[in-house]
Amino acid sequence: MYRALLTAFLVSISAPALAQASAQADAAPAAPALTPEQIAAFNQAVTDFNAAQQAQQANDNATAATRYAAALPAIRDVVKAQPGNIDNVNFLANALYANAAANLALQKTDEGVALLEESIPHWRTVVQAKPAESANKKILASVATQVANVKLSKQDKAGAASLYAEALTVARALVAAQPDAANRNLLLSALIGASQTSEDAAVKAEAVSLSKTMLADGSVDAVNKPAAEVLGGASAAAQAPAR
């Protein structure tokens, strides 16, 4: 079942300055130089992106989605030309993610999920390049789980399973480093999905155990609570006749 997880991580994003991107390109001789046309298009993309951010912060998601869509072709083109420029890869991942949020807010689920799925390989690249930054890992785990949820709802169990497995790996590492409620809910989300696609009994047992623990301490969030109650037996217990 489709469960929105984006809003917890949607924050204001800074577009990389083109001067910085150009300097980085000059410092890496293997990367081809951007053409004047690419530079001009990227400058316009930054303008469109910033306008989209302002619209999104004002809850004008229609304008935000339109401006993000205008910005994305030039950002994609620059990343394709210079895939080693991590700042621009991060920018593309963020733009796709923010545009997905705008589309999902407009109930354009197919468009939003397609943007999320496109962002996943870019988030992987960013996480690999910046292993100390937990925010990127949180988004990767969230996006992988959300796309997996949609695949599962369409009976694509194999596609969902691989994404749940990826989200589990990332979320477990986050919880190991910082076992706060946000990270544990990320892990629980992935476990809830994985328990429906994995044949590994240990995954189901982990999902049940974490559900019970988080229900008991009140840390489970509203998105996870219904499934956690089923896994943890709270719903059955609540419906049992009093003795």
C-alpha positions as CSV (number, residue, x, y, z in Angstrom):
1,M,0.0,0.0,0.0
2,Y,1.2,3.5,-0.8
3,R,2.3,5.4,2.3
4,A,3.8,8.9,2.0
5,L,7.1,9.3,3.8
6,L,8.5,12.3,2.0
7,T,7.3,15.2,4.1
8,A,9.5,14.3,7.1
9,F,12.6,15.1,5.1
10,L,11.6,17.9,2.8
11,V,13.7,20.9,3.6
12,S,15.0,23.9,1.8
13,I,17.7,23.0,-0.6
14,S,20.6,25.2,-1.8
15,A,21.4,25.1,-5.4
16,P,25.1,24.9,-6.2
17,A,26.6,28.0,-7.7
18,L,27.6,27.6,-11.3
19,A,31.0,29.3,-10.6
20,Q,31.7,26.6,-8.0
21,A,30.7,23.9,-10.4
22,S,32.9,25.3,-13.2
23,A,35.9,25.5,-10.8
24,Q,35.4,21.9,-9.9
25,A,35.2,20.9,-13.5
26,D,38.5,22.8,-14.2
27,A,40.2,21.0,-11.3
28,A,39.2,17.6,-12.8
29,P,40.9,17.3,-16.3
30,A,39.0,14.1,-17.1
31,A,35.7,15.9,-17.0
32,P,34.6,17.6,-20.2
33,A,34.1,21.4,-20.0
34,L,30.6,22.6,-20.1
35,T,29.5,24.4,-23.3
36,P,28.3,28.0,-23.1
37,E,24.8,26.7,-23.9
38,Q,25.0,24.3,-21.0
39,I,26.1,27.0,-18.6
40,A,23.3,29.3,-19.7
41,A,20.7,26.5,-19.3
42,F,22.1,25.6,-15.9
43,N,21.9,29.2,-14.8
44,Q,18.3,29.3,-15.8
45,A,17.7,26.0,-14.1
46,V,19.0,27.4,-10.8
47,T,16.6,30.4,-11.2
48,D,13.7,28.0,-11.8
49,F,14.7,25.8,-8.9
50,N,14.9,28.7,-6.5
51,A,11.4,29.9,-7.7
52,A,10.1,26.3,-7.2
53,Q,11.5,26.2,-3.7
54,Q,9.7,29.5,-2.8
55,A,6.4,28.3,-4.3
56,Q,6.7,25.0,-2.4
57,Q,7.4,26.7,0.9
58,A,4.2,28.7,0.2
59,N,2.2,25.5,-0.4
60,D,1.8,26.4,-4.1
61,N,2.7,22.9,-5.3
62,A,1.3,23.4,-8.8
63,T,3.8,26.3,-9.5
64,A,6.6,24.4,-7.8
65,A,6.1,21.3,-9.9
66,T,6.1,23.4,-13.1
67,R,9.3,25.2,-12.2
68,Y,11.0,22.1,-11.0
69,A,10.1,20.4,-14.3
70,A,11.6,23.4,-16.2
71,A,14.8,23.1,-14.2
72,L,15.4,19.4,-14.4
73,P,16.5,18.9,-18.1
74,A,19.5,21.3,-17.7
75,I,20.5,19.8,-14.4
76,R,20.3,16.3,-15.9
77,D,22.4,17.4,-18.8
78,V,25.1,18.8,-16.6
79,V,25.3,15.7,-14.4
80,K,25.5,13.5,-17.6
81,A,28.4,15.7,-18.8
82,Q,30.2,15.7,-15.5
83,P,29.0,12.7,-13.4
84,G,31.9,13.0,-11.0
85,N,30.7,16.4,-9.8
86,I,29.0,15.2,-6.6
87,D,27.6,18.6,-5.7
88,N,25.6,18.6,-9.0
89,V,24.6,15.0,-8.6
90,N,23.3,15.9,-5.1
91,F,21.5,18.9,-6.7
92,L,19.8,16.6,-9.2
93,A,18.8,14.1,-6.5
94,N,17.3,16.9,-4.4
95,A,15.5,18.5,-7.4
96,L,13.9,15.2,-8.3
97,Y,13.0,14.5,-4.7
98,A,11.4,18.0,-4.2
99,N,9.5,17.7,-7.5
100,A,8.2,14.3,-6.4
101,A,6.9,15.8,-3.2
102,A,5.2,18.6,-5.1
103,N,3.5,16.1,-7.5
104,L,2.5,13.8,-4.6
105,A,0.9,16.8,-2.9
106,L,-1.1,17.3,-6.0
107,Q,-2.2,13.7,-5.9
108,K,-0.2,13.0,-9.1
109,T,1.1,9.6,-7.7
110,D,2.5,8.1,-11.0
111,E,4.5,11.3,-11.8
112,G,5.7,11.6,-8.2
113,V,6.8,8.0,-7.9
114,A,8.6,8.1,-11.3
115,L,10.6,11.0,-10.0
116,L,11.4,9.2,-6.8
117,E,12.6,6.2,-8.7
118,E,14.8,8.3,-11.0
119,S,16.4,9.9,-7.9
120,I,17.4,6.6,-6.3
121,P,20.7,6.0,-8.2
122,H,21.7,9.6,-7.6
123,W,21.1,9.2,-3.9
124,R,23.2,6.1,-3.9
125,T,26.0,8.0,-5.5
126,V,25.7,10.8,-3.0
127,V,25.6,8.4,0.0
128,Q,28.7,6.6,-1.3
129,A,30.6,9.9,-1.8
130,K,29.5,11.4,1.5
131,P,29.3,8.5,4.0
132,A,29.3,10.7,7.1
133,E,26.2,12.7,6.1
134,S,23.2,10.9,7.6
135,A,20.5,13.1,6.0
136,N,21.2,11.6,2.6
137,K,21.0,8.1,4.0
138,K,17.6,8.9,5.6
139,I,16.3,10.1,2.2
140,L,17.7,7.1,0.4
141,A,16.0,4.7,2.9
142,S,12.8,6.6,2.7
143,V,12.7,6.8,-1.1
144,A,13.6,3.2,-1.6
145,T,10.9,2.1,0.8
146,Q,8.3,4.4,-0.7
147,V,9.0,3.2,-4.3
148,A,9.0,-0.4,-3.0
149,N,5.6,0.1,-1.4
150,V,4.2,1.2,-4.8
151,K,5.8,-1.7,-6.6
152,L,4.3,-4.1,-4.0
153,S,0.9,-2.5,-4.5
154,K,1.2,-3.4,-8.2
155,Q,2.2,-7.0,-7.4
156,D,5.9,-6.4,-8.4
157,K,7.2,-8.4,-5.5
158,A,10.7,-8.9,-6.9
159,G,11.2,-5.2,-7.6
160,A,9.8,-4.3,-4.2
161,A,12.0,-6.9,-2.4
162,S,15.3,-5.5,-3.7
163,L,14.4,-2.0,-2.7
164,Y,13.2,-3.1,0.7
165,A,16.5,-5.0,1.2
166,E,18.4,-1.8,0.3
167,A,16.3,0.3,2.7
168,L,16.9,-2.2,5.5
169,T,20.6,-2.1,5.1
170,V,20.7,1.7,5.2
171,A,18.1,2.0,8.0
172,R,19.8,-0.6,10.2
173,A,23.1,1.4,9.9
174,L,21.3,4.6,10.8
175,V,19.7,3.0,13.9
176,A,23.0,1.5,14.9
177,A,24.6,5.0,14.8
178,Q,21.7,6.9,16.3
179,P,18.7,4.9,17.6
180,D,16.2,7.8,17.7
181,A,12.5,7.6,16.8
182,A,13.0,8.9,13.3
183,N,15.6,6.3,12.4
184,R,13.7,3.5,14.1
185,N,10.6,4.5,12.1
186,L,12.6,4.3,8.9
187,L,13.7,0.8,9.8
188,L,10.2,-0.2,10.8
189,S,8.8,1.1,7.5
190,A,11.3,-1.1,5.6
191,L,10.6,-4.1,7.8
192,I,6.9,-3.8,7.4
193,G,7.4,-3.9,3.6
194,A,10.1,-6.6,3.6
195,S,8.0,-8.8,5.8
196,Q,5.6,-9.1,2.9
197,T,8.2,-9.9,0.3
198,S,10.9,-11.8,2.1
199,E,10.9,-15.5,2.8
200,D,13.4,-14.9,5.6
201,A,11.6,-15.7,8.9
202,A,14.1,-13.5,10.7
203,V,12.9,-10.4,8.9
204,K,9.3,-11.1,10.0
205,A,10.5,-11.7,13.6
206,E,12.4,-8.5,13.5
207,A,9.4,-6.6,12.3
208,V,7.2,-8.1,15.0
209,S,9.8,-7.4,17.7
210,L,10.4,-3.8,16.7
211,S,6.6,-3.2,16.3
212,K,6.0,-4.4,19.9
213,T,8.9,-2.3,21.3
214,M,7.9,0.9,19.5
215,L,4.2,0.5,20.3
216,A,5.1,0.0,24.0
217,D,7.3,3.1,24.2
218,G,5.0,5.2,22.0
219,S,7.6,6.0,19.4
220,V,5.9,4.5,16.4
221,D,4.7,7.2,14.0
222,A,1.2,7.6,12.5
223,V,2.2,6.2,9.1
224,N,3.6,2.9,10.6
225,K,1.1,2.5,13.5
226,P,-1.6,0.5,11.7
227,A,0.8,-2.1,10.4
228,A,2.8,-2.1,13.6
229,E,-0.4,-2.9,15.5
230,V,-1.1,-5.8,13.3
231,L,2.4,-7.1,13.5
232,G,2.6,-6.5,17.2
233,G,-0.7,-8.0,18.0
234,A,-2.2,-4.8,19.5
235,S,-5.2,-4.9,17.2
236,A,-6.1,-8.5,18.1
237,A,-5.6,-7.8,21.8
238,A,-7.8,-4.7,21.6
239,Q,-10.6,-6.7,19.9
240,A,-10.4,-9.7,22.4
241,P,-13.3,-9.9,24.8
242,A,-12.6,-8.7,28.3
243,R,-12.5,-11.4,31.0
